[in-house]
Amino acid sequence: MATSPPYEDANNGDLVIRTSDGGEYHIHKFLIAHISFVFADMLSVPQPHDSSMGKPVVDVTELRSVWRRILDLCYHYESDVGEPLAIVHIRDLLEAGKKYHMQVVTSHMRRTLLSPAILETHALSVYALACAYRLEDVAQ
């Protein structure tokens, strides 16, 4: 029986990430600040609270599917076991990793791009993404 990830529980965390498509993830400030220099800087300044939730809310431009994968990495939660990432999702995650300075996301996507399943089916896309996101080792 699969359990829900901790960040979907409204009783969890002390910060809400609200995605552009209405997803709300209840996370721990220290965790997101630990993996993102952007969030660390942002959270050093008091954030406005959502009166209905009693927690600060950060609105982000990415879709819930991107943030779910980011938070799966943060919380070491394996929700998509056996489900390969599409190349478009890899690109979206690389972009979010770059935007928020999340090295853990970039490193994970680097390993994903180098996986045989992705390399064999999307070699040109892998090369293009590697060049666009300065992943020299992947481009080689």
VENCOR-V239921 format. One record per residue. RES is the residue in three letters. PHI is phi in radians with two decimals (NA if undefined). PSI is psi as a letter, one per 40 degrees, with the letter a starting at -180 (NA if undefined). NEAR is the number of other ideal C-beta (glycine too) atoms within 10 Angstrom. Layout:
res = {RES RES}
phi = {PHI PHI}
psi = {PSI PSI}
near = {NEAR NEAR}
This chain:
res = {MET ALA THR SER PRO PRO TYR GLU ASP ALA ASN ASN GLY ASP LEU VAL ILE ARG THR SER ASP GLY GLY GLU TYR HIS ILE HIS LYS PHE LEU ILE ALA HIS ILE SER PHE VAL PHE ALA ASP MET LEU SER VAL PRO GLN PRO HIS ASP SER SER MET GLY LYS PRO VAL VAL ASP VAL THR GLU LEU ARG SER VAL TRP ARG ARG ILE LEU ASP LEU CYS TYR HIS TYR GLU SER ASP VAL GLY GLU PRO LEU ALA ILE VAL HIS ILE ARG ASP LEU LEU GLU ALA GLY LYS LYS TYR HIS MET GLN VAL VAL THR SER HIS MET ARG ARG THR LEU LEU SER PRO ALA ILE LEU GLU THR HIS ALA LEU SER VAL TYR ALA LEU ALA CYS ALA TYR ARG LEU GLU ASP VAL ALA GLN}
phi = {NA -1.37 -1.80 -1.28 -1.17 -1.07 -1.32 -1.63 -1.54 -1.09 -1.47 -1.67 1.24 -2.30 -2.70 -2.00 -1.72 -1.94 -1.46 -1.14 -1.80 1.56 -1.22 -2.19 -2.09 -1.70 -2.16 -1.70 -0.94 -1.06 -1.23 -1.22 -1.17 -1.20 -1.74 -2.38 -1.10 -1.11 -1.20 -1.03 -1.17 -1.09 -1.39 -1.31 -1.85 -0.96 -1.81 -1.17 -1.64 -1.51 -1.07 -1.34 -1.84 1.27 -2.31 -1.12 -2.12 -1.98 -1.49 -2.11 -1.54 -1.40 -1.35 -1.04 -1.10 -1.21 -1.18 -1.08 -1.19 -1.08 -1.22 -1.02 -1.17 -1.07 -1.65 0.93 -1.84 -1.80 -1.61 -2.01 -1.01 1.42 -1.71 -1.25 -1.39 -1.34 -1.03 -1.14 -1.22 -1.08 -1.04 -1.08 -1.23 -1.08 -1.12 -1.13 -1.04 -1.20 -1.04 -1.75 0.92 -1.89 -1.08 -1.10 -1.23 -1.07 -1.10 -1.14 -1.20 -1.04 -1.11 -1.12 -1.08 -1.49 -1.20 -0.96 -1.07 -1.31 -1.04 -1.21 -1.74 -2.40 -0.96 -1.17 -1.13 -1.05 -1.08 -1.09 -1.13 -1.06 -1.19 -1.12 -1.90 0.95 -1.81 -0.99 -1.13 -1.27 -1.08 -1.20}
psi = {h i i i i d e e h e e i i e i h h h i d f e i h h h i h d d d d d d e h d d d d d d e e h h i i i h d d d e i i h h h i e i i d d d d d d d d d d d e f h g d f h e h i h i d d d d d d d d d d d d d e f g d d d d d d d d d d d e i d d d d d e f d d d d d d d d d d e f g d d d d NA}
near = {2 7 8 9 17 17 24 16 11 11 6 14 19 14 21 21 22 17 18 13 11 8 17 16 26 19 23 16 18 12 17 25 17 12 18 23 12 13 21 15 11 16 18 8 6 7 14 8 12 13 6 7 14 9 17 16 15 18 9 18 9 20 16 18 14 22 24 18 22 27 22 16 17 23 16 6 16 10 15 12 6 5 7 13 19 11 18 9 17 23 17 18 24 22 17 22 24 14 14 18 15 23 11 14 24 18 13 20 27 18 11 19 24 14 12 7 10 20 14 9 11 16 10 8 16 22 16 14 22 19 12 13 19 10 20 8 9 19 15 7}
